Amino acid sequence: IVLSNPNLVLGTTYTWTAVGTANVGGYSDDLSGTLSVISQVLTTDDTQGSVTYTITPTSGAGCAGASVVVVVTVNPKPNASALDETICSGTITNIAITTPNGVAGTTYTWVVSSNPGGVVGAGPGSGALIAQTLTNPTNVTRTVTYTITPTSGAGCVGPTFDVDAIVDPIPVLNNPAPSPICSGATFNFSPGS
């Protein structure tokens, strides 16, 4: 909060008191008269809170002006959580994203932050469910890491959270079609991948 003196009285200084709701921290009074900006890092728990500042200007001659009340609303930041999931190549992920701290109106976006195995089908998106068809082009298990960003209905961005989609390969038969046999002959076939 930048404090100003619109009538330009010389030598004006400012003092303030601050009162916050029980769930808000980081605010303090300043009775020194040496600051012209209220710059405080305000924090809250999982619910909205507020801080009420009562600001009093005083002229260089010691004359106090009318106090001004400023109320600052402090909105919470949401968090995100999801469980790692293991799927078979070619199937759809079903990674549900939640907000453990319950901040209302939270939405989610995600990006692929790691895909060293070149899994096909992984990409950025939004919503409360990561549902993508992932194909593992290799013969070993590969992991895709999604980084999720939660944003509250009030526009507060919470900390990011990583979740993994572990994609197991599926075997593929590479045997040619067997030759025809005569009735009564033994059929022998050894599948290979």
NORZILIN-V26394 format. One record per residue. N is the residue number from 1. RES is the residue in three letters. OMEGA is omega in whole degrees, 0 to 359 (* if undefined). Layout:
{{N & RES & OMEGA} {N & RES & OMEGA}}
This chain:
{{1 & ILE & 178} {2 & VAL & 182} {3 & LEU & 181} {4 & SER & 184} {5 & ASN & 187} {6 & PRO & 180} {7 & ASN & 171} {8 & LEU & 175} {9 & VAL & 184} {10 & LEU & 174} {11 & GLY & 182} {12 & THR & 175} {13 & THR & 184} {14 & TYR & 171} {15 & THR & 178} {16 & TRP & 169} {17 & THR & 182} {18 & ALA & 177} {19 & VAL & 181} {20 & GLY & 173} {21 & THR & 188} {22 & ALA & 185} {23 & ASN & 182} {24 & VAL & 177} {25 & GLY & 174} {26 & GLY & 182} {27 & TYR & 177} {28 & SER & 175} {29 & ASP & 168} {30 & ASP & 181} {31 & LEU & 183} {32 & SER & 182} {33 & GLY & 182} {34 & THR & 184} {35 & LEU & 176} {36 & SER & 178} {37 & VAL & 172} {38 & ILE & 182} {39 & SER & 183} {40 & GLN & 178} {41 & VAL & 183} {42 & LEU & 180} {43 & THR & 177} {44 & THR & 175} {45 & ASP & 184} {46 & ASP & 180} {47 & THR & 179} {48 & GLN & 176} {49 & GLY & 179} {50 & SER & 173} {51 & VAL & 178} {52 & THR & 177} {53 & TYR & 172} {54 & THR & 188} {55 & ILE & 181} {56 & THR & 175} {57 & PRO & 177} {58 & THR & 181} {59 & SER & 177} {60 & GLY & 179} {61 & ALA & 178} {62 & GLY & 179} {63 & CYS & 181} {64 & ALA & 175} {65 & GLY & 180} {66 & ALA & 178} {67 & SER & 177} {68 & VAL & 179} {69 & VAL & 177} {70 & VAL & 179} {71 & VAL & 178} {72 & VAL & 177} {73 & THR & 181} {74 & VAL & 180} {75 & ASN & 180} {76 & PRO & 173} {77 & LYS & 177} {78 & PRO & 170} {79 & ASN & 181} {80 & ALA & 178} {81 & SER & 176} {82 & ALA & 180} {83 & LEU & 174} {84 & ASP & 181} {85 & GLU & 175} {86 & THR & 180} {87 & ILE & 172} {88 & CYS & 179} {89 & SER & 178} {90 & GLY & 178} {91 & THR & 187} {92 & ILE & 175} {93 & THR & 177} {94 & ASN & 184} {95 & ILE & 181} {96 & ALA & 180} {97 & ILE & 179} {98 & THR & 177} {99 & THR & 183} {100 & PRO & 181} {101 & ASN & 170} {102 & GLY & 179} {103 & VAL & 187} {104 & ALA & 173} {105 & GLY & 184} {106 & THR & 173} {107 & THR & 185} {108 & TYR & 168} {109 & THR & 178} {110 & TRP & 173} {111 & VAL & 174} {112 & VAL & 183} {113 & SER & 178} {114 & SER & 177} {115 & ASN & 187} {116 & PRO & 182} {117 & GLY & 179} {118 & GLY & 178} {119 & VAL & 183} {120 & VAL & 175} {121 & GLY & 180} {122 & ALA & 180} {123 & GLY & 179} {124 & PRO & 178} {125 & GLY & 180} {126 & SER & 181} {127 & GLY & 182} {128 & ALA & 181} {129 & LEU & 172} {130 & ILE & 182} {131 & ALA & 182} {132 & GLN & 176} {133 & THR & 184} {134 & LEU & 180} {135 & THR & 179} {136 & ASN & 183} {137 & PRO & 183} {138 & THR & 179} {139 & ASN & 176} {140 & VAL & 180} {141 & THR & 179} {142 & ARG & 182} {143 & THR & 173} {144 & VAL & 177} {145 & THR & 175} {146 & TYR & 173} {147 & THR & 186} {148 & ILE & 176} {149 & THR & 176} {150 & PRO & 177} {151 & THR & 182} {152 & SER & 176} {153 & GLY & 178} {154 & ALA & 178} {155 & GLY & 179} {156 & CYS & 182} {157 & VAL & 180} {158 & GLY & 179} {159 & PRO & 179} {160 & THR & 182} {161 & PHE & 179} {162 & ASP & 175} {163 & VAL & 184} {164 & ASP & 167} {165 & ALA & 181} {166 & ILE & 187} {167 & VAL & 178} {168 & ASP & 177} {169 & PRO & 174} {170 & ILE & 180} {171 & PRO & 179} {172 & VAL & 176} {173 & LEU & 179} {174 & ASN & 181} {175 & ASN & 173} {176 & PRO & 177} {177 & ALA & 181} {178 & PRO & 177} {179 & SER & 177} {180 & PRO & 177} {181 & ILE & 177} {182 & CYS & 179} {183 & SER & 178} {184 & GLY & 179} {185 & ALA & 180} {186 & THR & 177} {187 & PHE & 178} {188 & ASN & 180} {189 & PHE & 177} {190 & SER & 181} {191 & PRO & 177} {192 & GLY & 179} {193 & SER & *}}
